[in-house]
Amino acid sequence: MKKNILFFAVFHLVLLAFCGLSVAYADNVHWSKQFPRPQASTKMSGATGMTDGNGAPNIKYALWHRGKLYMAGNWKVGVHPFDMTKRDANYTWNLWTWNKNEGYRPISWYHTARGGDGPSGVINTFCFLPDGRLVVGGDFGQLNNYHGHSYHRIKGLVVLDPKEPTANRWQPLVKSVQHNAPQGSVKSIAYDPQGNDLWVAGSFSGFRMDPNKREQNCYAVQRYSLTDKKWHIIPPGVRHGTIIHKIKVDTSTTPSTIYMAGRFATTGGNGEPVRDGGTGRYTEGFCAWKADEGWITFPKNHVDGKIGRKGVLRNAGDFAYRDSVNILDFLVDGKDIWIVGAFKEGTTNDGRPLRGVAKWDHEKEMWIDPTGKGGLGRDAYSIAKAADGKIYISGAFGGEKSGSHYDGFKNGDKAYMVACYDPKTNTWEEMGAGLGGYVMPECRLTVVGNDVFFVGTFKQVGRDAKKDGFESYYIARWNSQADFTKEVPALPDEDNPYTITFPDTDKSMIAGGLEHWSRNFVAPPRQKNRKSLQGPHTGMDRGVGTPSVKYMKWHDGALYFAGSWEVTMNERWFVWTYDPTNGWNRLGYKEKTKHEGFASIPEGLKWHDGKM
């Protein structure tokens, strides 16, 4: 009898486990199979995922815009930007698109030795302005136009103008970005249509109105007015951490409310905590600003500095962020405010755990656990709301580690890098078998309608692509309203996408007036046997050094020059001529031990009565 009871108990447990797995696998019908591993870097298409190339794509931000998925970060893709069939390990893309018909196409890229088109470095964020310009922010200091000008010391903020008539589509937003912190970067940007302002956030010290008055400094956030083309600061910015990971504009209020999240502890007043004699307020990792209210903190007036009280969050304690609280993304949904990131509960919080995700309780003025499961098992990177009202979160929770997986939810409930909350039923839903295939992953998301795109370091849907899932290389698509085994629902404008075209090779560097410039002085051929090959239809040979011209004068059919020019090795000209028939000729020079005429650097040249 006992054996029978034991048998039936084990049988029911196995049956329940099998049913649970069957439900999870059945939910995989909501995952698209559009993104299997490409056979090679040169064989990527709209029907494959992304290649490993020379390294997995490091994607910081993604956005669906007018028929294409835009992705920013840093991807050592290893293929030529103009010919995807050509392998070249030295190319890196940092802003690119995906479309089912076009596949993957770069917007910004660079080569280790040949320059590129766009900023050279990591792009963290971007946004489109109403006039069609694309603003890009990140970790970079150099900007290239492949057939145009290059810029240096631009400090992480540039703009691409597709309507620019010259080859210089990429330009600094302004001549001086005015944030001067060493190693600073732009991490998030947002546009406010009500104020026609561009909000810039990151890890910089901000423009100092008066360097002797620290309370007037603005840390980690600035506002650029597109109306008056000026920077405006909002002292004190954020303090004690001074990193803003994400900034967003809420236009449901007038004026707009600017929400900010990141790694910081205080704001308001002069930014300094009361215990240090300041007038700032504590607001761990999250705050807001409104023109008619000033700085808004969470809680409103927390000044005692005892971390953990009144719902103030505590340190991160996760593998990606081991120090302070880092709020990486947030969702403002009416009155509801959700945050995700790397953080855990304070010392009170009613004694309950709180990790990775939290929701603001306006009445209690504290962050609470919205999951009922103690939060997430690891850090979360993104949160967004779909058209059907469901809220999606992605991150490292449930991701792989050596030989096992991190907890999905803190209480042990399963969630593999992705989770979904349905406000209509107040339930948390598993998303099929989730995502996986990468140790210590990152995963971010963006939403278009009911479609949710996930990008990051994963290779498959499910724990094992052959058993409970399928390949999905660094990009995945989910739609809870679709059955991808039957059809692939259309995405907005995907068959008529907006495309940013690359300028032609003969595109001018300037807007007009080139017809007035001579085409006669092209670069001379390369020197041969240390002999210059310059002539009447070339410019001056760069030789050993660039010509330094002190003075020039046209006289009797020839142009006379005075200065210093080392034309070839050990041959320096001090006075020389150019005429349309004979080209370039020396008059005063020094060649090794031989010299003739004026043999030192002159300061000028003049003709008088036929004599020079």
N, C-alpha and C positions, 0 to 999 in steps of 0.2 A: 504493500500500500504506500509506504514511504517512497519507494522507488518511483511509483506511478506519479505521486504528487511532485517529486523532484523533476521527473521528466517533463510533466506538463508546465511546471514553472519555467524551466529552461526553454521549453518550446515557445512559450508566450513571450519571453524576453527576446529570443531570436526573432520571432515574428514581428514584435514591436520595432526592433532595431531595423529589420528589413523594410518594414512599412515606412519608417522614418527616412531611410535612405531612398526608398522609391519615390517618396514625396519630393525629397530634395532633388533627385535626378529629374523628376518630371518637371520641376520648375526650371530646369535648364532650357526649356523651350523658349523662355523669355530672353535667353542670351543668343546673340547673333553669332553665326559661324563665318563671318566675313573676313576674319583676320588670322588665318593660319600662318605658320612660319614660312617666310619666303625662301625659295631654294637658294638664293644668293642675294647679295646686296643689289646687284644689277638686275634682279628680277622682281623687285617690289612693284606692286600695282595697287589699284583700288580694291582688289580682291584678296589682299594679303595684309598681314600685320607689318610691323617695322622690323628691320634687320638689326642684328647685333652689331654689324659693321665692325668697327674697331672698339666697340664698347656699347653697352646698352644706352638708349636715349635717356637723358636726365631731364625730365619734363617738369617745369615749374608752374606752368599755367596753360589752360586750354579754354577755347571759346568757339562756339559755332557762330559764324557770321556769313550771311548771304550765300549760302550753298556750300560752304567749306568749313572744316574743322581746323582752326588755327592752333598751333602748339608752339610753345616757347620754352627754351632751356639751353641745352648744349648736347649735340648729338654728333659723335664722330662717325658719320654715316659711311664714309669711304667710297662715295661715288661722285662723279662730276656733276655739278649743279645744272649744266646745260645739256648733258647727255647722260641719262641714267644708265645707259648700257656700258659706260666706261668706268672702270675701277680706278680709284685714286685714294690712297689711304690718308692723304694729307688734307682732305676737305672736312670741315666741320660746319654743320648747319646749326643755327640758333633760333631761327623762326621759320616754320614751314607749315604746309597745309596738307590736308587729306580730302579727297573727293572720290566717290566711287568710280567715276569715269576717268579722272585725270591721275589718280593715284597720289603719290607724295611729291610735292613741289616746294623748293626752298624760296623764301622771301628774303632772308638774310643769311649769309654764309661767309666763311673766310678760309683761306689756305695758309698753311704754315709759312710759306715763302713768297706767295704771289698776291698777297692782299685778298680782297674780296669785295662784297657788296653789302653794306650795313655795318653794324658795330662788331668789333672783334672782342668776343668775350661771352659771358653767360647773360642771356636775357631772362629776367625774372617775371616781367609783367608787360602788358600792352593794353591799349584801348583805342577805339576808333572815335574820332571827333565828328560832329555833324557835317563838316565840310568834306569828309572823306579822308582826311589825313589820319595816319596811324602813328600814335605816340608809343615809344618803346622805352622801357627802363630796365636797368640791370647792373651788372658788375663789368664795366668796360670803360676805357679811356680813349679809345681810338675809333674813328668812323671812316669808312671807305665808300667811295662811289667807283664802281669798276671802270667806268669810262670817264670819270669826272674827278672832283676834288676829294682830298682826304683831310680829316680834321683830327687834332690831337687835344688832349687834356679837356675832354668834354664832360667828364664826371657823370656818366651813367644815364643820360637822358637825351634822346634824339627823336626826330620825327621824320616819317617818310611821307612825301607828298606825291601821290600817283599822277597829279595834274601838272607837276613841274615840267616846263617845256624843255629844260636842259637835261644833261646827264646827271645832274646833282640832285637826284630825288631824295637822298638822305642828307639831312642837315641837323645841326644842333637846334634844339627848340628855341633857345636864346643864346646870345653870345657868352653869357656867364650864368652858370647854373646856381652859383652862390651858395652851395653847401660845401664846407671846407674841411670836413673831418677826414683824416687819413684813413684809408681802407674802407671808406663809407660806400654804401650802395643804395640804389633805388629798388625797393622790394614790391611796391604796389602803387598803382596810380588809378584815379577815378575821375570821371567828368561830371560836373554839376551843371545841368542845363539851366537851372533857375538863375544861377549867378554867372554863367558862362566862365566857369573856373575849372582849372585842372589841379586836382589835389595830388600831391606827391609825398610818398611816405617811404621810410627805409631805416637805414642805420647811419645817419649823418647828423652833424651837430647843428646844421641850419645856418642861415644868414644871420650874422650878428649886427644888430642895429647899433649897439654901443658895446664894444668888447670889454669895457670897464664895468658894465652893469650886467651881471650874470642873469638877473631876473628878467632882462629883456631878450635873452637868448631864446631861440625856439629849437627844440630838439626833435628830430625824427619826422617832422611834418612841415610842409610849406604849401602855400596856395599860389598858383600862378594865374593871374587874370588874363584871359584871352581877349578881353576888351581893351584894357589899357596897357597890355604887354609888360606888366610889372609883377615882381614877386611881392607877396604879402606874408608876413609871419604872424603867428598866433602864440605869443609867449604864454606859458613857458614850454609848450610842447609837452612831451612826456619825459619823465626823469627816472633815474635809478634802474637802468637796463637799456633805455633809449633805443629800442628796436621796435618798429611797427612792421608786422608781417603782412597785414591786410588793412586796406582802407576802402570803405564803401559809402555811397551817397544815398540817403533816403529822401526821395522827393515827395513823399506823402505829407511832409510838413512844409510850412512856409515861414521863414526861409528853410532850405534843406538842412537836414541833420547829417553830420559827417561822423560816422562810426569808425573807430580804430581799434585794432587788436594786435597784440604782439608780446614783447617781453619788456615790461616796465612796472613800476610800483606806485608812482605818484604823478599827479598833475594838478592844475588849478593853482591859484595864488601865485607865489613865486616858484612853485615846483618843489620847494624844500619841505621835508616833513616837519611837523610841529616840534618833535623831540629835538630837532636840530635848530630850533628857533625860526623855522619857516612858517609859511601860510598855506602849504600844499595839502592835498588830501590823498589818502590811499585809494587806489583803484587797480588792483592787481591784474595787469594784462589786458584790460578792456576799458574804454572810455568813449566819449562822444563830444562833439563841439557844435554849437548852434550860434549863429551870429547875434541873435537877440538874447541869448542866455549865457554864452560863454562855455566854459568847460563843464561837462556833465560826468560825474563819477558814479561808480557802482561799488559800494553804497554811496549815497549822496554826500554824507558828511562823516567819513571815517578818518579820524586823525590820531588815534591812540597808538597806532603802529604795532599792535599785537596781532601778528599774522595768524590767521585761523579764526579770528573772531568775526562775527557778522557776515559769515559766508565768504570771507576773502580766501582765495585759492592758495594752495601751497606749491612746493617745488615740483619739477617735472618727474624725475626719477625714471625716465625711459631711455632707450638706447640712443635715440637721435638727439635728445635734449636732456642733459643730465643735471642742469643747474636750476635756473629759475623757471617759473611758470612761462610757457610759450603757447599763446593762443594763436593758432595758425589760420583759422577761418571762422566765419560766423554767418548766421542767417537772421535777418530782421524780417519777421513775418507778422505784419500788423503790430500788435503789442508784444508778441512773443519774440524773445531774443534767445537764440541758441549759440553756443560756442563749442568749438572742437579744437583739440591740440594735444599738447603734452603737459598735463597737470594732474594733480590729485587733491583730495579733500584737505580742508583746514582741520585744525585740532578739535573743532566742535562739530559743525554741520549735523547736529542732532545725532552724532555718533555713527553716522552711516558713511560708507565709502562713496567716493565720487571721483571718477577717473575718465579722462579723455573726451567726455562730452558733458555739457551742463546746460541748464535752462534757468533764466533769471526769474525769481519769484519777486514780483513787484511789491507784494504786501509785506513779506518778511525781509525784503531787501537782502537777499542772499542767493547764491547759486545752489540749485538743487539737482538731484539725479533724475533725469527724465525717463530713464530706461527701466527703473525698478529692478535692475540687475547689478547695481553697483558701478555702472558705467562700462567702459571698454577695457580690454586687456592690454592694449598698447595705444600709442599716440594715433590721433586721427588728423588727416591733412585737409579734408574738404567736406563741405556740407552745402546742399542746395535743395530746392523744392521743385518738383515736377508739376506739370499742368493739372494732373489729377489730384493734387494736394499732398501726395506722398513726399516724405523727406528722406533724402539719401545721404549717407555718410560713407567716406572711404578713408583708408589709412593702413597702418601696419598691424592693427589688431587681427588676431587669427592668422597672421603671416607665419611663414616657415622659420624655424631656427634649427640648430644642429639636431637632426634626428626626430624632431617633433614640431609642434606648433605653439605659438603664443595663445593665451586665452582670447576667445572672441569677445564675449562679455566677461566682466569681472567675476560673475558667479559661476562661470564655466559653460554657460550656454554658447552654442556654436554661432560663429559669424566669421567668415573668411575674407578679411580685407574690405568687405562691403556690408552695409546694413541698411534696412529700410523701415521707416516708421509710418504707419497709416493713422492719421489723426481721426479718421472716421470711425475706426474700430478700436482706437487706443491700443494697438498691438505693434510689436516689433516682428518683422517678417524676415525669414531666411531668404536669401536670393539664390535659389538653386544650390549648387555646390560651391558658390563663391569663386574667388580667384586665387591663384597660387603659382608655384613653380620658381620662387625666388626667395633666397634667404635674406632676412631683415629688409623688407621691401618698403617702397614708398608708392602711394597710390592717390591720385587726384581725380576729380570729376568735374564735368560740366553738363548742364541740362538744356535740351531743346525740345519743348513740348513734353511728351511722355518718354522721350528717348533720353537715356543717361549714358554719356560716354565716360569711360574710365581710362586713364592713361597712367603709366608708371612702370615699375619693375615687377612685372609678372609675365608669365608665358602661357597661361592656360586658364580655362574655366574648370574648376574642380581641383581635387588633390592630386589626381593622376589623370593626365589627358587621355590615356588609353582605357581607363576603367570607369571613371565617373564623370568624364568631361571631354574637352577637346581643346586644341591649340587656340590661343588668342594672344599673339605676340605684342606685348607692350601697349596694346589698345584693345578695348572691349566695348561692346554696346549692349545695353539692357533696355527692354521696354515691357513693363508689366501688363500692358494691354495687347501685346502682340504674341503670336506663336510663330517663331522664326523657322520652324520646321515646315510651315505651310507657305509663308510669304515673308518678304522683307519689306516692311512699310517704307514709303518714301519719306525722305527728309526735306525740309523746306528749301526750295530753290536748288536742289542738288543737280537737276538737269539743266539749269541755267545759272551757273554760279558766277559771282563777281570775281574777276581775276585781275590781280596786280601784275601788269606786264613789265618785262625787263626792257630798259632803253636800248635802242639800236646801237651798233658799234660806231656809227658815224654821227651819233647825237652830239650836238654842240655842248660845250661846257658852259656857255653863256647864252643869254636869251636872244641877242641880236647884235648887229654891227660887225660880224666877222668878215663881211664882204669887203670891208675897207682895209683888211690886213693882208699883206703880201704872203704868198705861199712859197717864196723863194728859199727861205732859210731853214730847210729841213735838217735833221740830224745827219752829220757826215757818216760815211761808212766807218767801221771799226778800223783802227790803225793796224798797219801791216809792217812787220819788221821795224817797229818803232818809228814809222813814217806816217805822218798825217795824210789822210786822203780827202781832206776838205777841199772845196773848190768854189767856183762862182755861183753854184746853185745849192750850197749848203750853208748852214750856220757855222759858228766857231766850234772847233773841236774841244771837247772838255779836257782831253789830254790827261795830264797828271792832276790838274786842278782847274777850277772854274775861272774864266778870265775876269780880272778885276780892272775895270775901265775907269780911269780918272777923268778923261776928257775925250771928246771926239769932235771932228770938224770936217765938213765936206769942202773939198778944194779941187778944182780943175778935173772933175770927172772921177774922183776917188774919195773914199771916206777914210780919214786919218784917225788913228786911235793912239792914246797915251795911257799907260797903266802897267800892269804886270800880268803875264800869261805864260805859264809853263806848258807849252804846247805838247812837247814830248819829254821823255826822261832826259834831264840835264840840258834842256834847251828852253830858255826863257826869253820871251819877247817883251820889250819895253815900249817900242813904237812900231806900229804896223798899219797896213792899209787893206782896204777892200775895194775892188772895182768889179763891175759886172762882167768884164771880159776875162781878167786874170785871176779873179778870186782873192785869196788871202796871201799877203806877202809881208815879210819882216823888213824893218829898216834898222831899228836899234835893238840889239839882242845880245845875249851871252849864251854860248854853247860850249860846255866844258871849259877848256882854257881859251877858247876863241871868243872874241867879242868885237862888235862894230857899232859905231855911233853911240847913242845914249845908252849906257850900260848899267843904269840903276833906275829905280822906280821914279818916274817924273810925277809932278803934281798938277801939270796942266800942259796945254798945247795951243799955239797961236800962229797965224800966218801974218806976215807984214812985208810988203813990197816983194812978194813972190818967194819969200824965205820963211822957213818954218823955225 
